[in-house]
Every structure is written in structure tokens, then in C-alpha cells.
Amino acid sequence: MSHTSGNQVAKPVLFFAFLLFTMTNCSTPKTSQDPAQWTDEQADEWFNKKEWLGETRLQPDASIDKKDFAVRYHAHRDRWDKAFAFLGRTDLDTLKVGTHEIDGKNVYAIIQEYNSKNPEDAQYESHRHYTDIQHIISGTEAIGLTDLSKTSVKTPYDEEKDIAFYTAPDGSRHIATPANFFIFFPDDAHMPGMKVDQNIPVRKVVIKVKND
């Protein structure tokens, strides 16, 4: 009698435990493995963990499109990891001006030196085949940013140089310093190199990450 009663009690307990487990798992939203399916909140959560930064201690600028970056990062994670490893480990102060190969044509860096310019001498630009990571090594500059759809072509796209230039109404203005970096995707028309208060020498690295 006692053995039969134990089984009778155990069965409904196991049933309700299974039911609770099923309801809990069904009600908990799961993050898709495809970043293109993520909500903005899910993209923000992934971005803000900053695991993708690796050893880099620089701060990403708030202007970066987190959803777009999540999609592109996961499509070519090896390229992005190499780019951020270069940014975090390389002595950028002593690197020669010019182009430095990181991963063939997939990822490479350009060290630039120039004087920041007056806004009227700057112009918007964009790229199709490469995404820019831009970081000021020394100095400061202002960077204009607007959506490509709001621009008018000034100089048509040059396939060899992967660049086109545009005119556009005033976009947003961002300050680039040695503490932060920017990421500009193909739809980001950006106008770098402008003075903040006065024209000063600037040393910058632009890391090119191939999109396709």
C-alpha cells in the first residue's frame, strides 16, 4: 500500500515540474544567432559588453551604429578581431606614415599626419568596399557625420581608391581624441580632419576592414 501511494504522489509532482520547466523555457526570449534578427536592445547589450574589443582600451564613439556593426562583425569576425588586436597592441606613436598590412587586402592600416583644416575646406566622403576604423593618435579633430541618403555627389565614386565625395546639409559633429575611435560604414558619409578650436598637427590611424 505504501509503495503504491508513493507512486501516486510522485506522478503529479513530476508532471507539474515538467510543466513548469516547459512554461519557463517558452516564456524566456532567446537571442537569435543571426545578429540581423536582433532587436536594437539585443544589439546594444552585445555591443556594451565590449568583448569584441579584445585588448583595446579605447572607447567606441556613441555615433557607431551598433546593429550594423553587430551584423558586419559576425560576418567577418576574424577581420575585425585582427583590426582591434592591431589597434590595441601596436605602438602607433612610432609607426611610419603610410600603409601597413594586417591581413592582406582584407585588413590594413594607414598612418596619416596632417594639420586639422577649416570646416569650409573639408568635405564628406564614403567608401563601398571597406569600413573605416578611425582613431586619433595625437591631437584632436572634429568629424562631421550624416547619412549617405542626405548627400549630393560632388566627386563620383572612384573604384580604384574606393571613395566618393559629397556635399550635404550640416550633419552631426563629433570630437575625435586619443581616447576614442569611430567606425564608418558605407552609408556613413563622414567629414574628418576639421579643427576643433584651432588648426593643429594631427596623427591618425585609419584601419580599413573589407566588407565583402
GIRATA-V324103 format. One record per residue. N is the residue number from 1. RES is the residue in one small letter. OMEGA is omega in whole degrees, 0 to 359 (* if undefined). Layout:
n:res:omega
N:RES:OMEGA
N:RES:OMEGA
//
This chain:
n:res:omega
1:m:183
2:s:180
3:h:179
4:t:179
5:s:180
6:g:179
7:n:180
8:q:179
9:v:186
10:a:184
11:k:179
12:p:178
13:v:179
14:l:180
15:f:181
16:f:177
17:a:178
18:f:180
19:l:179
20:l:179
21:f:182
22:t:181
23:m:181
24:t:182
25:n:179
26:c:184
27:s:180
28:t:182
29:p:179
30:k:179
31:t:179
32:s:176
33:q:180
34:d:181
35:p:178
36:a:179
37:q:181
38:w:169
39:t:177
40:d:180
41:e:179
42:q:177
43:a:178
44:d:181
45:e:179
46:w:182
47:f:186
48:n:174
49:k:175
50:k:176
51:e:180
52:w:182
53:l:183
54:g:182
55:e:183
56:t:180
57:r:178
58:l:182
59:q:176
60:p:179
61:d:183
62:a:182
63:s:185
64:i:177
65:d:188
66:k:181
67:k:179
68:d:180
69:f:180
70:a:180
71:v:183
72:r:179
73:y:183
74:h:177
75:a:182
76:h:185
77:r:182
78:d:179
79:r:182
80:w:179
81:d:178
82:k:179
83:a:181
84:f:174
85:a:177
86:f:181
87:l:184
88:g:188
89:r:188
90:t:174
91:d:185
92:l:181
93:d:186
94:t:182
95:l:183
96:k:174
97:v:181
98:g:185
99:t:181
100:h:182
101:e:176
102:i:177
103:d:181
104:g:178
105:k:181
106:n:180
107:v:174
108:y:184
109:a:176
110:i:175
111:i:182
112:q:171
113:e:181
114:y:173
115:n:178
116:s:189
117:k:174
118:n:183
119:p:181
120:e:179
121:d:181
122:a:178
123:q:179
124:y:178
125:e:173
126:s:182
127:h:181
128:r:188
129:h:183
130:y:170
131:t:180
132:d:159
133:i:182
134:q:182
135:h:176
136:i:178
137:i:175
138:s:185
139:g:175
140:t:175
141:e:174
142:a:179
143:i:175
144:g:182
145:l:176
146:t:179
147:d:183
148:l:181
149:s:182
150:k:185
151:t:171
152:s:183
153:v:176
154:k:175
155:t:184
156:p:183
157:y:177
158:d:184
159:e:183
160:e:182
161:k:181
162:d:181
163:i:171
164:a:181
165:f:189
166:y:165
167:t:182
168:a:171
169:p:181
170:d:175
171:g:177
172:s:183
173:r:184
174:h:181
175:i:179
176:a:181
177:t:176
178:p:182
179:a:186
180:n:174
181:f:182
182:f:172
183:i:181
184:f:180
185:f:183
186:p:180
187:d:180
188:d:173
189:a:185
190:h:183
191:m:185
192:p:169
193:g:183
194:m:178
195:k:174
196:v:175
197:d:180
198:q:179
199:n:182
200:i:176
201:p:180
202:v:172
203:r:187
204:k:168
205:v:173
206:v:178
207:i:182
208:k:179
209:v:184
210:k:183
211:n:187
212:d:*
//
